[in-house]
Amino acid sequence: MNYDISYELLAKVLQKLTKARVVISTQGMHGGYSLAKRPNELRVSSIISIIEEEKPTIAECYGEDGENCFYL
């Protein structure tokens, strides 16, 4: 599967995720990246927040008035 993500962008994202201890970077010939936590311990909103370097604006709202929203 090819997502056409540049090497530079992918390197920056992985660097941020490593710094936040979401992934572990292993150097060397057989190195790479692996999750530092179990998948069920991760939240998409946390990952977005780390990558974007700001609080995410993902919300789940009940009703049409927008007052019963819960930010994820």
ZIJO-V796572 format. One record per residue. N is the residue number from 0. PSI is psi in whole degrees, 0 to 359 (none if undefined). NEAR is the number of other C-alpha atoms within 10 Angstrom. D_CENTER is the distance of its C-alpha to the mean C-alpha in Angstrom with 2 decimals. Layout:
N|PSI|NEAR|D_CENTER / N|PSI|NEAR|D_CENTER
//
This chain:
0|133|3|19.73 / 1|125|4|19.21 / 2|0|5|16.54 / 3|42|6|18.27 / 4|130|8|15.38 / 5|152|8|17.17 / 6|318|8|17.16 / 7|316|8|16.70 / 8|315|10|13.53 / 9|319|11|11.98 / 10|319|11|13.41 / 11|317|12|12.00 / 12|313|15|8.31 / 13|326|17|9.22 / 14|317|16|11.30 / 15|317|18|8.88 / 16|326|20|6.82 / 17|315|17|10.47 / 18|325|13|11.75 / 19|3|14|9.59 / 20|34|13|10.87 / 21|323|21|7.97 / 22|161|18|9.79 / 23|132|18|13.46 / 24|129|18|15.20 / 25|122|11|18.71 / 26|164|9|21.25 / 27|182|7|24.33 / 28|322|6|25.80 / 29|26|6|23.86 / 30|181|9|20.67 / 31|205|11|17.14 / 32|144|13|13.74 / 33|158|12|13.28 / 34|139|14|11.17 / 35|345|16|12.43 / 36|165|12|12.30 / 37|145|8|13.55 / 38|324|9|11.45 / 39|352|6|13.34 / 40|355|8|12.24 / 41|146|13|8.53 / 42|139|11|7.93 / 43|319|11|6.08 / 44|325|16|7.24 / 45|318|15|5.98 / 46|315|17|2.21 / 47|316|15|4.54 / 48|318|14|6.86 / 49|313|18|5.91 / 50|316|17|5.83 / 51|348|12|8.71 / 52|36|10|10.30 / 53|165|10|11.74 / 54|130|13|11.97 / 55|157|17|10.80 / 56|34|11|13.89 / 57|128|13|13.15 / 58|153|13|16.37 / 59|119|11|18.64 / 60|144|13|22.21 / 61|121|11|25.53 / 62|168|8|28.55 / 63|348|8|29.24 / 64|347|8|29.77 / 65|6|11|26.13 / 66|341|9|27.12 / 67|60|11|25.75 / 68|144|14|22.03 / 69|121|11|19.39 / 70|129|11|16.13 / 71|none|13|13.18
//
